Amino acid sequence: MIKLKYFVHTASQEDFTAKATVAGVERDVKVPGLAVEMVSEDGSMSHTFRFVPDDMEKAVAAFEPESAFIVSIAPAKD
């Protein structure tokens, strides 16, 4: 397993497109989500993670700029 330290560069609320059935018809709809840009400790890598949190307020608070996170990478075991 590899462990990498990342820091939050930015976190912003965005609308994401999702599929939903409205009045019996599948449509593209907009849902509120969070885009979090993180930079590795040595500055050599950056990644943007986009997701729809269950609680937007808590997610925004968890990803304040300069917050540190440890990311673990391990083989998938299907």
N, CA, C and O atoms as CSV, one atom per row, in Angstrom:
chain,resi,resn,atom,element,x,y,z
A,1,MET,N,N,0.844,-1.174,0.000
A,1,MET,CA,C,0.000,0.000,0.000
A,1,MET,C,C,0.890,1.238,0.000
A,1,MET,O,O,1.947,1.262,0.631
A,2,ILE,N,N,0.445,2.260,-0.715
A,2,ILE,CA,C,1.146,3.541,-0.775
A,2,ILE,C,C,0.301,4.577,-0.057
A,2,ILE,O,O,-0.920,4.598,-0.211
A,3,LYS,N,N,0.938,5.431,0.723
A,3,LYS,CA,C,0.236,6.535,1.380
A,3,LYS,C,C,0.839,7.846,0.903
A,3,LYS,O,O,2.056,8.026,0.940
A,4,LEU,N,N,-0.015,8.762,0.455
A,4,LEU,CA,C,0.415,10.063,-0.047
A,4,LEU,C,C,-0.278,11.164,0.731
A,4,LEU,O,O,-1.453,11.044,1.078
A,5,LYS,N,N,0.449,12.237,1.007
A,5,LYS,CA,C,-0.138,13.372,1.718
A,5,LYS,C,C,-0.516,14.445,0.699
A,5,LYS,O,O,0.294,14.840,-0.140
A,6,TYR,N,N,-1.756,14.904,0.791
A,6,TYR,CA,C,-2.270,15.953,-0.086
A,6,TYR,C,C,-2.795,17.113,0.747
A,6,TYR,O,O,-3.205,16.943,1.895
A,7,PHE,N,N,-2.774,18.287,0.144
A,7,PHE,CA,C,-3.352,19.479,0.763
A,7,PHE,C,C,-4.451,20.024,-0.143
A,7,PHE,O,O,-4.329,20.000,-1.368
A,8,VAL,N,N,-5.513,20.509,0.464
A,8,VAL,CA,C,-6.612,21.107,-0.303
A,8,VAL,C,C,-6.135,22.447,-0.849
A,8,VAL,O,O,-5.685,23.314,-0.100
A,9,HIS,N,N,-6.241,22.601,-2.153
A,9,HIS,CA,C,-5.929,23.883,-2.786
A,9,HIS,C,C,-7.202,24.726,-2.858
A,9,HIS,O,O,-7.221,25.877,-2.421
A,10,THR,N,N,-8.265,24.139,-3.414
A,10,THR,CA,C,-9.559,24.824,-3.480
A,10,THR,C,C,-10.677,23.817,-3.286
A,10,THR,O,O,-10.513,22.625,-3.546
A,11,ALA,N,N,-11.797,24.305,-2.832
A,11,ALA,CA,C,-13.031,23.519,-2.759
A,11,ALA,C,C,-14.161,24.456,-3.135
A,11,ALA,O,O,-14.342,25.509,-2.523
A,12,SER,N,N,-14.918,24.066,-4.146
A,12,SER,CA,C,-15.999,24.948,-4.589
A,12,SER,C,C,-17.252,24.146,-4.922
A,12,SER,O,O,-17.183,23.020,-5.414
A,13,GLN,N,N,-18.381,24.753,-4.643
A,13,GLN,CA,C,-19.651,24.129,-4.963
A,13,GLN,C,C,-19.933,24.335,-6.448
A,13,GLN,O,O,-19.769,25.432,-6.981
A,14,GLU,N,N,-20.356,23.268,-7.097
A,14,GLU,CA,C,-20.683,23.295,-8.516
A,14,GLU,C,C,-21.951,22.495,-8.754
A,14,GLU,O,O,-22.300,21.618,-7.964
A,15,ASP,N,N,-22.628,22.797,-9.833
A,15,ASP,CA,C,-23.754,21.974,-10.252
A,15,ASP,C,C,-23.233,20.901,-11.193
A,15,ASP,O,O,-22.503,21.198,-12.138
A,16,PHE,N,N,-23.612,19.641,-10.934
A,16,PHE,CA,C,-23.228,18.522,-11.770
A,16,PHE,C,C,-24.451,18.010,-12.512
A,16,PHE,O,O,-25.577,18.140,-12.032
A,17,THR,N,N,-24.228,17.434,-13.673
A,17,THR,CA,C,-25.313,16.850,-14.442
A,17,THR,C,C,-25.504,15.405,-14.005
A,17,THR,O,O,-24.542,14.655,-13.837
A,18,ALA,N,N,-26.775,15.030,-13.824
A,18,ALA,CA,C,-27.122,13.661,-13.463
A,18,ALA,C,C,-28.372,13.268,-14.247
A,18,ALA,O,O,-29.091,14.128,-14.755
A,19,LYS,N,N,-28.620,11.979,-14.341
A,19,LYS,CA,C,-29.827,11.468,-14.989
A,19,LYS,C,C,-30.898,11.288,-13.925
A,19,LYS,O,O,-30.627,10.777,-12.838
A,20,ALA,N,N,-32.112,11.709,-14.244
A,20,ALA,CA,C,-33.234,11.526,-13.326
A,20,ALA,C,C,-34.499,11.320,-14.152
A,20,ALA,O,O,-34.613,11.815,-15.273
A,21,THR,N,N,-35.437,10.589,-13.583
A,21,THR,CA,C,-36.722,10.405,-14.246
A,21,THR,C,C,-37.676,11.456,-13.705
A,21,THR,O,O,-37.969,11.501,-12.510
A,22,VAL,N,N,-38.152,12.300,-14.610
A,22,VAL,CA,C,-39.073,13.380,-14.258
A,22,VAL,C,C,-40.328,13.200,-15.096
A,22,VAL,O,O,-40.268,13.207,-16.325
A,23,ALA,N,N,-41.462,13.038,-14.430
A,23,ALA,CA,C,-42.749,12.833,-15.115
A,23,ALA,C,C,-42.650,11.667,-16.105
A,23,ALA,O,O,-43.205,11.720,-17.203
A,24,GLY,N,N,-41.927,10.604,-15.691
A,24,GLY,CA,C,-41.821,9.408,-16.501
A,24,GLY,C,C,-40.814,9.475,-17.634
A,24,GLY,O,O,-40.696,8.529,-18.413
A,25,VAL,N,N,-40.084,10.583,-17.738
A,25,VAL,CA,C,-39.101,10.740,-18.814
A,25,VAL,C,C,-37.715,10.927,-18.209
A,25,VAL,O,O,-37.530,11.734,-17.298
A,26,GLU,N,N,-36.728,10.163,-18.732
A,26,GLU,CA,C,-35.361,10.344,-18.233
A,26,GLU,C,C,-34.794,11.639,-18.795
A,26,GLU,O,O,-34.847,11.888,-19.999
A,27,ARG,N,N,-34.250,12.460,-17.897
A,27,ARG,CA,C,-33.727,13.767,-18.290
A,27,ARG,C,C,-32.391,14.016,-17.612
A,27,ARG,O,O,-32.058,13.393,-16.604
A,28,ASP,N,N,-31.629,14.947,-18.192
A,28,ASP,CA,C,-30.434,15.449,-17.525
A,28,ASP,C,C,-30.874,16.549,-16.581
A,28,ASP,O,O,-31.580,17.476,-16.978
A,29,VAL,N,N,-30.455,16.442,-15.327
A,29,VAL,CA,C,-30.794,17.458,-14.330
A,29,VAL,C,C,-29.514,17.943,-13.676
A,29,VAL,O,O,-28.477,17.287,-13.776
A,30,LYS,N,N,-29.577,19.076,-13.014
A,30,LYS,CA,C,-28.435,19.630,-12.289
A,30,LYS,C,C,-28.615,19.323,-10.801
A,30,LYS,O,O,-29.698,19.498,-10.243
A,31,VAL,N,N,-27.525,18.860,-10.171
A,31,VAL,CA,C,-27.532,18.602,-8.733
A,31,VAL,C,C,-26.339,19.306,-8.114
A,31,VAL,O,O,-25.282,19.388,-8.739
A,32,PRO,N,N,-26.489,19.820,-6.884
A,32,PRO,CA,C,-25.364,20.512,-6.246
A,32,PRO,C,C,-24.288,19.519,-5.814
A,32,PRO,O,O,-24.582,18.485,-5.213
A,33,GLY,N,N,-23.034,19.852,-6.131
A,33,GLY,CA,C,-21.915,18.994,-5.765
A,33,GLY,C,C,-20.736,19.824,-5.311
A,33,GLY,O,O,-20.810,21.051,-5.246
A,34,LEU,N,N,-19.645,19.144,-4.997
A,34,LEU,CA,C,-18.436,19.798,-4.512
A,34,LEU,C,C,-17.254,19.337,-5.363
A,34,LEU,O,O,-17.084,18.141,-5.598
A,35,ALA,N,N,-16.445,20.278,-5.823
A,35,ALA,CA,C,-15.210,19.979,-6.550
A,35,ALA,C,C,-14.048,20.366,-5.641
A,35,ALA,O,O,-13.943,21.517,-5.218
A,36,VAL,N,N,-13.181,19.408,-5.343
A,36,VAL,CA,C,-12.061,19.633,-4.433
A,36,VAL,C,C,-10.760,19.390,-5.192
A,36,VAL,O,O,-10.503,18.281,-5.661
A,37,GLU,N,N,-9.943,20.434,-5.308
A,37,GLU,CA,C,-8.634,20.304,-5.940
A,37,GLU,C,C,-7.607,20.110,-4.837
A,37,GLU,O,O,-7.503,20.917,-3.914
A,38,MET,N,N,-6.841,19.011,-4.951
A,38,MET,CA,C,-5.830,18.692,-3.948
A,38,MET,C,C,-4.465,18.604,-4.614
A,38,MET,O,O,-4.353,18.162,-5.757
A,39,VAL,N,N,-3.423,19.028,-3.893
A,39,VAL,CA,C,-2.054,19.036,-4.397
A,39,VAL,C,C,-1.198,18.178,-3.466
A,39,VAL,O,O,-1.319,18.258,-2.244
A,40,SER,N,N,-0.329,17.356,-4.065
A,40,SER,CA,C,0.534,16.484,-3.254
A,40,SER,C,C,1.512,17.316,-2.439
A,40,SER,O,O,1.797,18.470,-2.757
A,41,GLU,N,N,2.012,16.700,-1.385
A,41,GLU,CA,C,2.919,17.378,-0.455
A,41,GLU,C,C,4.130,17.985,-1.163
A,41,GLU,O,O,4.572,19.076,-0.801
A,42,ASP,N,N,4.673,17.287,-2.174
A,42,ASP,CA,C,5.845,17.810,-2.877
A,42,ASP,C,C,5.475,18.681,-4.076
A,42,ASP,O,O,6.356,19.178,-4.777
A,43,GLY,N,N,4.180,18.865,-4.313
A,43,GLY,CA,C,3.720,19.726,-5.399
A,43,GLY,C,C,3.809,19.105,-6.779
A,43,GLY,O,O,3.567,19.792,-7.771
A,44,SER,N,N,4.149,17.823,-6.875
A,44,SER,CA,C,4.332,17.195,-8.180
A,44,SER,C,C,3.040,16.678,-8.806
A,44,SER,O,O,3.003,16.393,-10.003
A,45,MET,N,N,1.980,16.556,-8.008
A,45,MET,CA,C,0.718,16.007,-8.517
A,45,MET,C,C,-0.449,16.826,-7.990
A,45,MET,O,O,-0.412,17.355,-6.879
A,46,SER,N,N,-1.482,16.917,-8.811
A,46,SER,CA,C,-2.739,17.507,-8.333
A,46,SER,C,C,-3.888,16.712,-8.919
A,46,SER,O,O,-3.797,16.171,-10.021
A,47,HIS,N,N,-4.961,16.651,-8.167
A,47,HIS,CA,C,-6.144,15.904,-8.584
A,47,HIS,C,C,-7.371,16.706,-8.187
A,47,HIS,O,O,-7.385,17.378,-7.156
A,48,THR,N,N,-8.396,16.626,-9.019
A,48,THR,CA,C,-9.665,17.254,-8.683
A,48,THR,C,C,-10.689,16.143,-8.487
A,48,THR,O,O,-10.921,15.325,-9.377
A,49,PHE,N,N,-11.288,16.132,-7.319
A,49,PHE,CA,C,-12.302,15.151,-6.965
A,49,PHE,C,C,-13.658,15.849,-6.991
A,49,PHE,O,O,-13.820,16.918,-6.403
A,50,ARG,N,N,-14.624,15.250,-7.666
A,50,ARG,CA,C,-15.969,15.818,-7.748
A,50,ARG,C,C,-16.949,14.798,-7.191
A,50,ARG,O,O,-16.931,13.629,-7.575
A,51,PHE,N,N,-17.801,15.251,-6.282
A,51,PHE,CA,C,-18.779,14.340,-5.692
A,51,PHE,C,C,-19.980,15.114,-5.183
A,51,PHE,O,O,-19.932,16.333,-5.021
A,52,VAL,N,N,-21.059,14.384,-4.934
A,52,VAL,CA,C,-22.284,14.961,-4.385
A,52,VAL,C,C,-22.370,14.485,-2.932
A,52,VAL,O,O,-22.717,13.331,-2.676
A,53,PRO,N,N,-22.056,15.366,-1.986
A,53,PRO,CA,C,-22.070,14.959,-0.575
A,53,PRO,C,C,-23.488,14.867,-0.012
A,53,PRO,O,O,-24.407,15.537,-0.483
A,54,ASP,N,N,-23.638,14.027,0.997
A,54,ASP,CA,C,-24.928,13.934,1.689
A,54,ASP,C,C,-25.224,15.230,2.439
A,54,ASP,O,O,-26.374,15.662,2.516
A,55,ASP,N,N,-24.183,15.844,2.987
A,55,ASP,CA,C,-24.337,17.087,3.754
A,55,ASP,C,C,-23.315,18.096,3.220
A,55,ASP,O,O,-22.133,18.032,3.557
A,56,MET,N,N,-23.781,19.018,2.393
A,56,MET,CA,C,-22.887,19.974,1.743
A,56,MET,C,C,-22.144,20.826,2.755
A,56,MET,O,O,-20.950,21.078,2.592
A,57,GLU,N,N,-22.826,21.273,3.794
A,57,GLU,CA,C,-22.201,22.140,4.798
A,57,GLU,C,C,-21.010,21.442,5.464
A,57,GLU,O,O,-19.947,22.041,5.626
A,58,LYS,N,N,-21.191,20.180,5.847
A,58,LYS,CA,C,-20.112,19.418,6.483
A,58,LYS,C,C,-18.963,19.178,5.507
A,58,LYS,O,O,-17.795,19.247,5.889
A,59,ALA,N,N,-19.294,18.898,4.258
A,59,ALA,CA,C,-18.252,18.638,3.267
A,59,ALA,C,C,-17.418,19.885,3.010
A,59,ALA,O,O,-16.192,19.804,2.925
A,60,VAL,N,N,-18.066,21.034,2.886
A,60,VAL,CA,C,-17.333,22.287,2.672
A,60,VAL,C,C,-16.403,22.550,3.849
A,60,VAL,O,O,-15.254,22.948,3.657
A,61,ALA,N,N,-16.894,22.329,5.064
A,61,ALA,CA,C,-16.077,22.556,6.263
A,61,ALA,C,C,-14.899,21.579,6.327
A,61,ALA,O,O,-13.824,21.945,6.803
A,62,ALA,N,N,-15.086,20.346,5.857
A,62,ALA,CA,C,-14.020,19.334,5.918
A,62,ALA,C,C,-12.895,19.617,4.930
A,62,ALA,O,O,-11.754,19.217,5.159
A,63,PHE,N,N,-13.209,20.307,3.831
A,63,PHE,CA,C,-12.218,20.541,2.782
A,63,PHE,C,C,-11.802,22.004,2.705
A,63,PHE,O,O,-11.760,22.585,1.620
A,64,GLU,N,N,-11.498,22.591,3.839
A,64,GLU,CA,C,-11.014,23.975,3.858
A,64,GLU,C,C,-9.624,24.027,3.226
A,64,GLU,O,O,-8.837,23.094,3.388
A,65,PRO,N,N,-9.310,25.124,2.495
A,65,PRO,CA,C,-7.977,25.252,1.899
A,65,PRO,C,C,-6.868,25.044,2.941
A,65,PRO,O,O,-6.968,25.489,4.085
A,66,GLU,N,N,-5.821,24.360,2.507
A,66,GLU,CA,C,-4.637,24.015,3.305
A,66,GLU,C,C,-4.872,22.828,4.243
A,66,GLU,O,O,-3.939,22.408,4.928
A,67,SER,N,N,-6.096,22.273,4.297
A,67,SER,CA,C,-6.333,21.071,5.097
A,67,SER,C,C,-5.511,19.927,4.515
A,67,SER,O,O,-5.372,19.814,3.297
A,68,ALA,N,N,-4.968,19.082,5.380
A,68,ALA,CA,C,-4.144,17.957,4.951
A,68,ALA,C,C,-4.947,16.657,4.973
A,68,ALA,O,O,-5.796,16.450,5.839
A,69,PHE,N,N,-4.661,15.786,4.000
A,69,PHE,CA,C,-5.312,14.483,3.906
A,69,PHE,C,C,-4.269,13.448,3.530
A,69,PHE,O,O,-3.331,13.745,2.791
A,70,ILE,N,N,-4.428,12.241,4.035
A,70,ILE,CA,C,-3.604,11.111,3.643
A,70,ILE,C,C,-4.452,10.244,2.722
A,70,ILE,O,O,-5.561,9.841,3.071
A,71,VAL,N,N,-3.911,9.966,1.541
A,71,VAL,CA,C,-4.595,9.135,0.559
A,71,VAL,C,C,-3.860,7.807,0.495
A,71,VAL,O,O,-2.643,7.773,0.311
A,72,SER,N,N,-4.597,6.717,0.646
A,72,SER,CA,C,-4.003,5.371,0.566
A,72,SER,C,C,-4.367,4.745,-0.767
A,72,SER,O,O,-5.509,4.832,-1.219
A,73,ILE,N,N,-3.380,4.112,-1.392
A,73,ILE,CA,C,-3.597,3.420,-2.651
A,73,ILE,C,C,-3.235,1.959,-2.447
A,73,ILE,O,O,-2.132,1.629,-2.010
A,74,ALA,N,N,-4.179,1.096,-2.772
A,74,ALA,CA,C,-3.961,-0.341,-2.619
A,74,ALA,C,C,-4.651,-1.066,-3.765
A,74,ALA,O,O,-5.610,-0.546,-4.335
A,75,PRO,N,N,-4.179,-2.256,-4.109
A,75,PRO,CA,C,-4.832,-3.026,-5.180
A,75,PRO,C,C,-6.296,-3.302,-4.837
A,75,PRO,O,O,-6.638,-3.569,-3.685
A,76,ALA,N,N,-7.145,-3.234,-5.852
A,76,ALA,CA,C,-8.557,-3.573,-5.675
A,76,ALA,C,C,-8.696,-5.072,-5.544
A,76,ALA,O,O,-8.023,-5.836,-6.235
A,77,LYS,N,N,-9.562,-5.478,-4.664
A,77,LYS,CA,C,-9.810,-6.909,-4.468
A,77,LYS,C,C,-11.269,-7.176,-4.800
A,77,LYS,O,O,-12.153,-7.055,-3.952
A,78,ASP,N,N,-11.497,-7.541,-6.053
A,78,ASP,CA,C,-12.873,-7.783,-6.502
A,78,ASP,C,C,-13.338,-9.163,-6.134
A,78,ASP,O,O,-14.473,-9.533,-6.435
